[in-house]
Amino acid sequence: MQDDDILAPRGSRSGAQARGDFSGGKARGPIIDQEGNEIRPETVEPGFREFRFEFGKDGQFSGNPFGNLTREQRILRLEAIAKLLDVAFVLPGTNIRYGIDGLIGLIPVVGDIITTAISLWLVREARALGAPWHITARMLGNVAVDGVVGMVPFAGDAFDVMFRANMRNVRLLRRWLDKQPRV
């Protein structure tokens, strides 16, 4: 690798491009080992495969960061997250269920911000599944009530345990989806 490869201004041709170092029609950079040393291409063993991250329109990482899930898998994931947030555990000796929303909410302000952000992500996923504005508006209302009342120390945490905004939101989404025709 030469200095002009690193110092080439944006939009100009790099030293590799100017020298005509191309592989399969694409510009190719040097091969680097684990220690950061450059390896000459002729010394690479036969069968060597490149490890490449391609971002962008057609790259490997251009789609959903959680993989290409079916609609039903996405709904099941939302339900699992809502259960984890709202009803994952049982208070010993009682029938009261709570989730990590109630536990994280015990951390003043920061905990409520974190759980509200996760709840908003669930609403965003519902919107991505095609939920109409009136469903997402109700879901946002549930998140807002949960977030605002949850800011009140202790009483807000008790409210979080009883209100279960995420379970309500998933139930809203599931009811709407059940009314939609199957394609």
Secondary structure as GFF3:
##gff-version 3
##sequence-region A 1 183
A	DSSP	alpha_helix	3	7	.	.	.	ID=ss1
A	DSSP	alpha_helix	15	19	.	.	.	ID=ss2
A	DSSP	beta_strand	22	23	.	.	.	ID=ss3
A	DSSP	beta_strand	26	27	.	.	.	ID=ss4
A	DSSP	beta_strand	31	32	.	.	.	ID=ss5
A	DSSP	beta_strand	38	39	.	.	.	ID=ss6
A	DSSP	three_ten_helix	41	43	.	.	.	ID=ss7
A	DSSP	alpha_helix	71	86	.	.	.	ID=ss8
A	DSSP	beta_strand	89	90	.	.	.	ID=ss9
A	DSSP	beta_strand	97	98	.	.	.	ID=ss10
A	DSSP	alpha_helix	100	104	.	.	.	ID=ss11
A	DSSP	alpha_helix	110	128	.	.	.	ID=ss12
A	DSSP	alpha_helix	133	150	.	.	.	ID=ss13
A	DSSP	alpha_helix	155	163	.	.	.	ID=ss14
A	DSSP	alpha_helix	165	179	.	.	.	ID=ss15
###
